[in-house]
Amino acid sequence: MVLGPREAADGRLSLRLRDGRRLDPLPAGQVLDRVGALVGAHGTELWDEEVR
């Protein structure tokens, strides 16, 4: 995750995935919820995979 001055001012986070993709800034709460769901699922999916 990237949290610089721009992102902090907007309340957003920018993500860089392990495969090198960079995602557009997203609301911080949405990112944290999604990361928590991925961790909770013990999965290896990247961001664009559905989390169950």
C-alpha distance matrix in Angstrom:
0.0 3.7 6.5 9.7 13.2 13.3 10.4 11.9 15.3 14.6 12.9 10.1 6.4 5.6 4.6 6.2 8.6 10.9 13.6 12.3 11.8 9.6 9.8 11.1 9.7 10.6 12.1 10.1 12.9 12.7 9.2 10.3 13.6 12.6 10.5 13.6 15.9 14.6 15.0 18.3 19.6 19.2 18.5 17.1 16.4 13.5 12.1 15.3 17.6 19.3 18.7 22.1
3.7 0.0 3.8 6.2 9.8 10.0 7.8 9.6 12.8 12.7 11.7 9.2 5.9 5.0 6.2 7.7 11.0 13.4 15.7 13.5 13.0 10.0 10.4 10.8 9.0 10.8 12.3 10.7 14.1 14.4 11.4 12.7 16.2 15.6 13.9 16.9 19.3 18.2 18.7 21.9 23.2 22.9 22.2 20.7 19.9 16.7 15.0 17.9 20.6 22.3 22.0 25.4
6.5 3.8 0.0 3.8 6.9 7.8 5.5 6.1 9.6 10.2 9.1 7.7 5.7 6.9 9.1 11.3 14.5 17.0 19.4 17.2 16.4 13.3 13.0 12.4 9.6 11.0 11.4 9.5 13.1 14.3 11.8 12.7 16.3 16.5 15.2 17.6 20.3 19.9 20.2 23.0 24.9 24.8 24.5 23.5 22.6 19.6 17.6 20.4 23.1 24.3 23.7 26.9
9.7 6.2 3.8 0.0 3.8 5.5 5.3 6.0 8.6 10.0 10.3 9.4 8.4 9.0 11.7 13.5 17.0 19.5 21.5 18.8 18.1 14.7 14.7 13.6 11.0 13.2 13.7 12.4 16.1 17.3 15.2 16.3 19.8 20.1 18.9 21.4 24.1 23.6 23.9 26.8 28.6 28.5 28.0 26.8 25.9 22.7 20.7 23.2 26.1 27.5 27.2 30.4
13.2 9.8 6.9 3.8 0.0 3.8 5.6 5.1 6.1 8.7 9.8 10.2 10.5 11.7 14.9 16.9 20.5 23.1 25.0 22.2 21.2 17.6 17.3 15.4 12.6 14.5 14.4 13.6 17.1 18.8 17.3 18.4 21.7 22.4 21.6 23.8 26.5 26.5 26.8 29.5 31.4 31.6 31.2 30.2 29.1 25.9 23.6 25.9 28.9 30.1 29.7 32.8
13.3 10.0 7.8 5.5 3.8 0.0 3.8 5.5 5.3 6.4 8.6 8.4 9.3 10.2 13.8 16.1 19.7 22.7 24.1 21.2 19.7 15.9 15.1 12.7 10.0 12.2 12.5 12.7 16.3 17.3 16.2 18.0 21.0 21.4 21.2 23.7 25.9 25.9 26.8 29.4 31.0 31.5 30.8 29.7 28.2 24.8 22.2 24.1 27.3 28.4 28.4 31.6
10.4 7.8 5.5 5.3 5.6 3.8 0.0 3.8 5.5 5.1 5.8 4.8 5.7 7.4 11.0 13.8 17.2 20.3 22.0 19.5 17.8 14.1 12.8 10.7 7.4 9.0 9.1 9.0 12.7 13.7 12.5 14.2 17.2 17.6 17.5 19.9 22.2 22.3 23.2 25.7 27.3 27.9 27.3 26.4 24.9 21.7 19.0 21.0 24.1 25.0 24.8 28.0
11.9 9.6 6.1 6.0 5.1 5.5 3.8 0.0 3.8 5.4 5.0 6.3 7.7 10.3 13.6 16.5 19.6 22.6 24.6 22.4 21.0 17.4 16.1 14.2 10.6 11.3 10.2 9.0 12.3 14.4 13.4 14.2 17.4 18.5 18.2 20.0 22.7 23.2 23.6 25.9 28.0 28.6 28.5 28.0 26.8 23.9 21.2 23.5 26.2 26.8 26.2 29.1
15.3 12.8 9.6 8.6 6.1 5.3 5.5 3.8 0.0 3.8 5.7 7.8 10.3 12.7 16.3 19.3 22.5 25.6 27.4 25.0 23.2 19.5 17.9 15.4 11.9 12.6 11.3 11.2 14.2 16.1 15.9 17.0 19.7 21.0 21.1 22.9 25.4 26.1 26.8 28.9 30.9 31.8 31.5 31.1 29.6 26.6 23.7 25.6 28.5 28.9 28.6 31.3
14.6 12.7 10.2 10.0 8.7 6.4 5.1 5.4 3.8 0.0 3.8 5.4 8.7 11.1 14.7 18.0 20.9 24.4 25.8 23.7 21.4 17.7 15.6 12.7 9.2 9.5 8.2 9.2 12.0 13.4 13.6 15.3 17.6 18.6 19.3 21.3 23.3 24.1 25.3 27.2 28.9 30.1 29.6 29.3 27.4 24.5 21.2 22.8 25.7 26.0 25.9 28.7
12.9 11.7 9.1 10.3 9.8 8.6 5.8 5.0 5.7 3.8 0.0 3.8 7.1 10.4 13.5 17.0 19.7 23.0 24.9 23.1 21.0 17.6 15.3 13.1 9.3 8.4 6.0 5.9 8.6 10.6 10.8 11.9 14.3 15.7 16.3 17.9 20.1 21.2 22.1 23.8 25.8 27.1 26.9 26.8 25.2 22.6 19.4 21.3 23.9 23.9 23.3 25.9
10.1 9.2 7.7 9.4 10.2 8.4 4.8 6.3 7.8 5.4 3.8 0.0 3.8 6.9 10.0 13.5 16.1 19.6 21.2 19.5 17.3 13.9 11.5 9.5 5.7 5.1 4.3 4.7 8.2 9.0 8.5 10.5 13.0 13.6 14.1 16.4 18.3 18.9 20.1 22.2 23.8 24.9 24.3 23.9 22.1 19.2 16.1 18.0 20.7 21.1 20.8 23.8
6.4 5.9 5.7 8.4 10.5 9.3 5.7 7.7 10.3 8.7 7.1 3.8 0.0 3.8 6.5 10.0 12.7 15.9 17.8 16.2 14.3 11.1 9.3 8.4 5.1 5.5 6.4 5.4 9.1 9.3 7.1 9.3 12.3 12.2 11.9 14.7 16.7 16.6 17.7 20.3 21.7 22.3 21.6 20.9 19.4 16.4 13.6 15.9 18.7 19.6 19.3 22.5
5.6 5.0 6.9 9.0 11.7 10.2 7.4 10.3 12.7 11.1 10.4 6.9 3.8 0.0 3.8 6.9 9.9 13.3 14.8 12.7 10.8 7.4 6.2 6.0 4.3 6.5 9.0 8.9 12.2 11.5 8.9 11.6 14.4 13.2 12.8 16.1 17.7 16.9 18.3 21.2 22.1 22.4 21.1 19.8 18.1 14.7 12.2 14.4 17.5 19.1 19.3 22.8
4.6 6.2 9.1 11.7 14.9 13.8 11.0 13.6 16.3 14.7 13.5 10.0 6.5 3.8 0.0 3.8 6.3 9.7 11.4 9.9 8.2 5.7 5.3 7.3 7.1 8.4 11.1 10.5 13.2 11.8 8.6 11.2 13.7 11.8 10.7 14.4 15.7 14.2 15.7 18.8 19.4 19.3 17.8 16.2 14.6 11.2 9.2 11.8 14.7 16.7 16.9 20.6
6.2 7.7 11.3 13.5 16.9 16.1 13.8 16.5 19.3 18.0 17.0 13.5 10.0 6.9 3.8 0.0 3.8 6.7 8.2 6.3 5.7 4.4 6.4 9.3 10.2 11.9 14.9 14.3 16.8 15.3 12.0 14.2 16.6 14.2 12.7 16.5 17.6 15.3 16.6 20.1 20.2 19.6 17.7 15.4 14.1 10.6 9.8 12.3 15.0 17.7 18.2 21.9
8.6 11.0 14.5 17.0 20.5 19.7 17.2 19.6 22.5 20.9 19.7 16.1 12.7 9.9 6.3 3.8 0.0 3.8 5.4 5.4 5.3 6.3 7.9 11.5 12.8 13.8 16.6 16.0 17.9 15.9 12.6 14.6 16.4 13.4 11.8 15.5 16.0 13.2 14.7 18.1 17.7 16.8 14.6 12.0 10.7 7.3 7.5 10.1 12.3 15.3 15.8 19.5
10.9 13.4 17.0 19.5 23.1 22.7 20.3 22.6 25.6 24.4 23.0 19.6 15.9 13.3 9.7 6.7 3.8 0.0 3.8 5.4 7.4 9.4 11.6 15.2 16.5 17.5 20.2 19.2 20.9 19.1 15.6 17.1 18.8 15.8 13.7 16.9 17.4 14.1 15.0 18.6 17.9 16.3 14.1 10.9 10.6 8.0 9.8 12.2 13.7 16.9 17.2 20.7
13.6 15.7 19.4 21.5 25.0 24.1 22.0 24.6 27.4 25.8 24.9 21.2 17.8 14.8 11.4 8.2 5.4 3.8 0.0 3.8 5.8 9.1 11.5 15.2 17.3 18.6 21.7 21.3 23.1 20.8 17.7 19.7 21.0 17.8 16.2 19.6 19.6 16.3 17.8 21.1 19.9 18.5 15.7 12.3 11.3 8.6 10.5 11.8 13.4 17.1 18.2 21.7
12.3 13.5 17.2 18.8 22.2 21.2 19.5 22.4 25.0 23.7 23.1 19.5 16.2 12.7 9.9 6.3 5.4 5.4 3.8 0.0 3.8 6.5 9.8 13.2 15.3 17.3 20.6 20.4 22.7 20.7 17.5 19.8 21.6 18.7 17.2 20.9 21.3 18.3 19.7 23.2 22.5 21.3 18.8 15.5 14.3 11.1 11.9 13.3 15.7 19.2 20.4 24.0
11.8 13.0 16.4 18.1 21.2 19.7 17.8 21.0 23.2 21.4 21.0 17.3 14.3 10.8 8.2 5.7 5.3 7.4 5.8 3.8 0.0 3.8 6.5 9.9 12.6 14.4 18.0 18.3 20.6 18.3 15.5 18.3 19.9 16.8 16.1 19.9 20.0 17.5 19.5 22.7 21.9 21.4 18.7 15.9 13.8 10.3 10.0 10.8 13.8 17.1 18.7 22.5
9.6 10.0 13.3 14.7 17.6 15.9 14.1 17.4 19.5 17.7 17.6 13.9 11.1 7.4 5.7 4.4 6.3 9.4 9.1 6.5 3.8 0.0 3.8 6.7 9.1 11.5 15.0 15.5 18.2 16.2 13.5 16.5 18.5 16.0 15.4 19.2 19.8 17.8 19.7 22.9 22.7 22.5 20.2 17.8 15.7 12.0 10.6 11.8 15.2 18.0 19.3 23.1
9.8 10.4 13.0 14.7 17.3 15.1 12.8 16.1 17.9 15.6 15.3 11.5 9.3 6.2 5.3 6.4 7.9 11.6 11.5 9.8 6.5 3.8 0.0 3.8 6.4 8.2 11.9 13.0 15.4 13.1 11.0 14.4 16.0 13.6 13.8 17.6 17.9 16.5 18.8 21.6 21.4 21.9 19.7 17.9 15.3 11.7 9.2 10.1 13.7 15.9 17.3 21.0
11.1 10.8 12.4 13.6 15.4 12.7 10.7 14.2 15.4 12.7 13.1 9.5 8.4 6.0 7.3 9.3 11.5 15.2 15.2 13.2 9.9 6.7 3.8 0.0 3.8 6.4 10.1 12.0 14.6 12.6 11.3 14.9 16.5 14.8 15.5 19.0 19.5 18.7 21.1 23.6 23.8 24.6 22.6 21.2 18.5 15.0 12.1 12.6 16.3 17.9 19.3 22.8
9.7 9.0 9.6 11.0 12.6 10.0 7.4 10.6 11.9 9.2 9.3 5.7 5.1 4.3 7.1 10.2 12.8 16.5 17.3 15.3 12.6 9.1 6.4 3.8 0.0 3.8 7.0 8.7 11.7 10.5 9.3 12.6 14.6 13.7 14.4 17.5 18.6 18.4 20.4 22.8 23.5 24.4 23.0 22.0 19.7 16.3 13.2 14.4 17.8 18.9 19.6 23.0
10.6 10.8 11.0 13.2 14.5 12.2 9.0 11.3 12.6 9.5 8.4 5.1 5.5 6.5 8.4 11.9 13.8 17.5 18.6 17.3 14.4 11.5 8.2 6.4 3.8 0.0 3.8 6.2 8.4 6.9 6.6 10.0 11.4 10.9 12.3 15.0 15.9 16.3 18.4 20.3 21.2 22.6 21.4 21.0 18.6 15.7 12.2 13.4 16.3 16.8 17.1 20.2
12.1 12.3 11.4 13.7 14.4 12.5 9.1 10.2 11.3 8.2 6.0 4.3 6.4 9.0 11.1 14.9 16.6 20.2 21.7 20.6 18.0 15.0 11.9 10.1 7.0 3.8 0.0 3.8 5.5 5.4 6.5 8.8 10.2 10.9 12.5 14.4 15.7 16.8 18.6 20.1 21.4 23.1 22.5 22.6 20.6 18.1 14.5 16.0 18.4 18.2 17.9 20.6
10.1 10.7 9.5 12.4 13.6 12.7 9.0 9.0 11.2 9.2 5.9 4.7 5.4 8.9 10.5 14.3 16.0 19.2 21.3 20.4 18.3 15.5 13.0 12.0 8.7 6.2 3.8 0.0 3.8 5.5 5.2 6.2 8.6 10.0 10.6 12.2 14.2 15.4 16.4 18.1 20.0 21.3 21.2 21.4 19.9 17.6 14.5 16.8 18.8 18.7 17.7 20.3
12.9 14.1 13.1 16.1 17.1 16.3 12.7 12.3 14.2 12.0 8.6 8.2 9.1 12.2 13.2 16.8 17.9 20.9 23.1 22.7 20.6 18.2 15.4 14.6 11.7 8.4 5.5 3.8 0.0 3.8 5.5 5.2 6.1 8.5 9.9 10.5 12.2 14.2 15.3 16.2 18.3 20.1 20.4 21.2 19.8 18.1 15.0 17.0 18.4 17.5 16.1 18.1
12.7 14.4 14.3 17.3 18.8 17.3 13.7 14.4 16.1 13.4 10.6 9.0 9.3 11.5 11.8 15.3 15.9 19.1 20.8 20.7 18.3 16.2 13.1 12.6 10.5 6.9 5.4 5.5 3.8 0.0 3.8 5.5 5.2 6.1 8.6 9.9 10.6 12.3 14.3 15.2 16.5 18.6 18.3 19.0 17.1 15.3 11.9 13.5 15.0 14.1 13.2 15.5
9.2 11.4 11.8 15.2 17.3 16.2 12.5 13.4 15.9 13.6 10.8 8.5 7.1 8.9 8.6 12.0 12.6 15.6 17.7 17.5 15.5 13.5 11.0 11.3 9.3 6.6 6.5 5.2 5.5 3.8 0.0 3.8 5.5 5.2 6.1 8.5 9.9 10.5 12.2 14.0 15.3 16.7 16.3 16.5 14.9 12.8 9.7 12.2 13.9 13.8 12.8 15.6
10.3 12.7 12.7 16.3 18.4 18.0 14.2 14.2 17.0 15.3 11.9 10.5 9.3 11.6 11.2 14.2 14.6 17.1 19.7 19.8 18.3 16.5 14.4 14.9 12.6 10.0 8.8 6.2 5.2 5.5 3.8 0.0 3.8 5.5 5.1 6.0 8.5 9.9 10.5 11.9 14.1 15.5 15.8 16.7 15.8 14.4 11.9 14.8 15.7 15.2 13.3 15.6
13.6 16.2 16.3 19.8 21.7 21.0 17.2 17.4 19.7 17.6 14.3 13.0 12.3 14.4 13.7 16.6 16.4 18.8 21.0 21.6 19.9 18.5 16.0 16.5 14.6 11.4 10.2 8.6 6.1 5.2 5.5 3.8 0.0 3.8 5.6 5.1 6.2 8.7 10.0 10.4 12.3 14.4 14.9 16.4 15.2 14.4 11.9 14.1 14.4 13.1 10.8 12.6
12.6 15.6 16.5 20.1 22.4 21.4 17.6 18.5 21.0 18.6 15.7 13.6 12.2 13.2 11.8 14.2 13.4 15.8 17.8 18.7 16.8 16.0 13.6 14.8 13.7 10.9 10.9 10.0 8.5 6.1 5.2 5.5 3.8 0.0 3.8 5.4 5.0 6.2 8.6 9.7 10.6 12.6 12.2 13.3 11.6 10.8 8.2 10.4 10.7 9.8 8.0 10.6
10.5 13.9 15.2 18.9 21.6 21.2 17.5 18.2 21.1 19.3 16.3 14.1 11.9 12.8 10.7 12.7 11.8 13.7 16.2 17.2 16.1 15.4 13.8 15.5 14.4 12.3 12.5 10.6 9.9 8.6 6.1 5.1 5.6 3.8 0.0 3.8 5.4 5.1 6.2 8.5 9.9 10.8 10.8 11.6 10.9 10.0 8.4 11.6 11.8 11.8 9.6 12.3
13.6 16.9 17.6 21.4 23.8 23.7 19.9 20.0 22.9 21.3 17.9 16.4 14.7 16.1 14.4 16.5 15.5 16.9 19.6 20.9 19.9 19.2 17.6 19.0 17.5 15.0 14.4 12.2 10.5 9.9 8.5 6.0 5.1 5.4 3.8 0.0 3.8 5.5 5.1 5.9 8.5 10.0 11.1 12.9 12.8 12.9 11.7 14.5 14.0 13.1 10.1 11.6
15.9 19.3 20.3 24.1 26.5 25.9 22.2 22.7 25.4 23.3 20.1 18.3 16.7 17.7 15.7 17.6 16.0 17.4 19.6 21.3 20.0 19.8 17.9 19.5 18.6 15.9 15.7 14.2 12.2 10.6 9.9 8.5 6.2 5.0 5.4 3.8 0.0 3.8 5.5 5.0 6.1 8.7 9.3 11.6 11.0 11.8 10.6 12.7 11.5 9.9 6.6 7.8
14.6 18.2 19.9 23.6 26.5 25.9 22.3 23.2 26.1 24.1 21.2 18.9 16.6 16.9 14.2 15.3 13.2 14.1 16.3 18.3 17.5 17.8 16.5 18.7 18.4 16.3 16.8 15.4 14.2 12.3 10.5 9.9 8.7 6.2 5.1 5.5 3.8 0.0 3.8 5.5 5.2 6.5 6.1 8.0 7.6 8.6 8.4 10.9 9.5 9.1 6.3 8.5
15.0 18.7 20.2 23.9 26.8 26.8 23.2 23.6 26.8 25.3 22.1 20.1 17.7 18.3 15.7 16.6 14.7 15.0 17.8 19.7 19.5 19.7 18.8 21.1 20.4 18.4 18.6 16.4 15.3 14.3 12.2 10.5 10.0 8.6 6.2 5.1 5.5 3.8 0.0 3.8 5.4 5.2 6.8 8.8 10.0 11.1 11.5 14.4 13.0 12.8 9.7 11.1
18.3 21.9 23.0 26.8 29.5 29.4 25.7 25.9 28.9 27.2 23.8 22.2 20.3 21.2 18.8 20.1 18.1 18.6 21.1 23.2 22.7 22.9 21.6 23.6 22.8 20.3 20.1 18.1 16.2 15.2 14.0 11.9 10.4 9.7 8.5 5.9 5.0 5.5 3.8 0.0 3.8 5.4 7.9 11.0 12.0 13.7 13.8 16.2 14.3 13.1 9.4 9.5
19.6 23.2 24.9 28.6 31.4 31.0 27.3 28.0 30.9 28.9 25.8 23.8 21.7 22.1 19.4 20.2 17.7 17.9 19.9 22.5 21.9 22.7 21.4 23.8 23.5 21.2 21.4 20.0 18.3 16.5 15.3 14.1 12.3 10.6 9.9 8.5 6.1 5.2 5.4 3.8 0.0 3.8 5.2 8.8 9.6 12.1 12.7 14.5 11.9 10.7 7.3 7.1
19.2 22.9 24.8 28.5 31.6 31.5 27.9 28.6 31.8 30.1 27.1 24.9 22.3 22.4 19.3 19.6 16.8 16.3 18.5 21.3 21.4 22.5 21.9 24.6 24.4 22.6 23.1 21.3 20.1 18.6 16.7 15.5 14.4 12.6 10.8 10.0 8.7 6.5 5.2 5.4 3.8 0.0 3.8 6.9 9.2 11.8 13.4 15.6 13.2 13.0 10.1 10.6
18.5 22.2 24.5 28.0 31.2 30.8 27.3 28.5 31.5 29.6 26.9 24.3 21.6 21.1 17.8 17.7 14.6 14.1 15.7 18.8 18.7 20.2 19.7 22.6 23.0 21.4 22.5 21.2 20.4 18.3 16.3 15.8 14.9 12.2 10.8 11.1 9.3 6.1 6.8 7.9 5.2 3.8 0.0 3.8 5.6 8.7 10.8 12.6 10.0 10.5 8.5 9.7
17.1 20.7 23.5 26.8 30.2 29.7 26.4 28.0 31.1 29.3 26.8 23.9 20.9 19.8 16.2 15.4 12.0 10.9 12.3 15.5 15.9 17.8 17.9 21.2 22.0 21.0 22.6 21.4 21.2 19.0 16.5 16.7 16.4 13.3 11.6 12.9 11.6 8.0 8.8 11.0 8.8 6.9 3.8 0.0 3.8 6.5 9.6 11.5 9.5 11.3 10.4 12.5
16.4 19.9 22.6 25.9 29.1 28.2 24.9 26.8 29.6 27.4 25.2 22.1 19.4 18.1 14.6 14.1 10.7 10.6 11.3 14.3 13.8 15.7 15.3 18.5 19.7 18.6 20.6 19.9 19.8 17.1 14.9 15.8 15.2 11.6 10.9 12.8 11.0 7.6 10.0 12.0 9.6 9.2 5.6 3.8 0.0 3.8 6.6 7.8 5.8 8.2 8.2 11.0
13.5 16.7 19.6 22.7 25.9 24.8 21.7 23.9 26.6 24.5 22.6 19.2 16.4 14.7 11.2 10.6 7.3 8.0 8.6 11.1 10.3 12.0 11.7 15.0 16.3 15.7 18.1 17.6 18.1 15.3 12.8 14.4 14.4 10.8 10.0 12.9 11.8 8.6 11.1 13.7 12.1 11.8 8.7 6.5 3.8 0.0 3.8 5.7 5.8 9.0 9.6 13.1
12.1 15.0 17.6 20.7 23.6 22.2 19.0 21.2 23.7 21.2 19.4 16.1 13.6 12.2 9.2 9.8 7.5 9.8 10.5 11.9 10.0 10.6 9.2 12.1 13.2 12.2 14.5 14.5 15.0 11.9 9.7 11.9 11.9 8.2 8.4 11.7 10.6 8.4 11.5 13.8 12.7 13.4 10.8 9.6 6.6 3.8 0.0 3.8 5.6 7.9 8.8 12.6
15.3 17.9 20.4 23.2 25.9 24.1 21.0 23.5 25.6 22.8 21.3 18.0 15.9 14.4 11.8 12.3 10.1 12.2 11.8 13.3 10.8 11.8 10.1 12.6 14.4 13.4 16.0 16.8 17.0 13.5 12.2 14.8 14.1 10.4 11.6 14.5 12.7 10.9 14.4 16.2 14.5 15.6 12.6 11.5 7.8 5.7 3.8 0.0 3.8 6.5 8.9 12.5
17.6 20.6 23.1 26.1 28.9 27.3 24.1 26.2 28.5 25.7 23.9 20.7 18.7 17.5 14.7 15.0 12.3 13.7 13.4 15.7 13.8 15.2 13.7 16.3 17.8 16.3 18.4 18.8 18.4 15.0 13.9 15.7 14.4 10.7 11.8 14.0 11.5 9.5 13.0 14.3 11.9 13.2 10.0 9.5 5.8 5.8 5.6 3.8 0.0 3.8 6.4 9.6
19.3 22.3 24.3 27.5 30.1 28.4 25.0 26.8 28.9 26.0 23.9 21.1 19.6 19.1 16.7 17.7 15.3 16.9 17.1 19.2 17.1 18.0 15.9 17.9 18.9 16.8 18.2 18.7 17.5 14.1 13.8 15.2 13.1 9.8 11.8 13.1 9.9 9.1 12.8 13.1 10.7 13.0 10.5 11.3 8.2 9.0 7.9 6.5 3.8 0.0 3.8 6.5
18.7 22.0 23.7 27.2 29.7 28.4 24.8 26.2 28.6 25.9 23.3 20.8 19.3 19.3 16.9 18.2 15.8 17.2 18.2 20.4 18.7 19.3 17.3 19.3 19.6 17.1 17.9 17.7 16.1 13.2 12.8 13.3 10.8 8.0 9.6 10.1 6.6 6.3 9.7 9.4 7.3 10.1 8.5 10.4 8.2 9.6 8.8 8.9 6.4 3.8 0.0 3.8
22.1 25.4 26.9 30.4 32.8 31.6 28.0 29.1 31.3 28.7 25.9 23.8 22.5 22.8 20.6 21.9 19.5 20.7 21.7 24.0 22.5 23.1 21.0 22.8 23.0 20.2 20.6 20.3 18.1 15.5 15.6 15.6 12.6 10.6 12.3 11.6 7.8 8.5 11.1 9.5 7.1 10.6 9.7 12.5 11.0 13.1 12.6 12.5 9.6 6.5 3.8 0.0
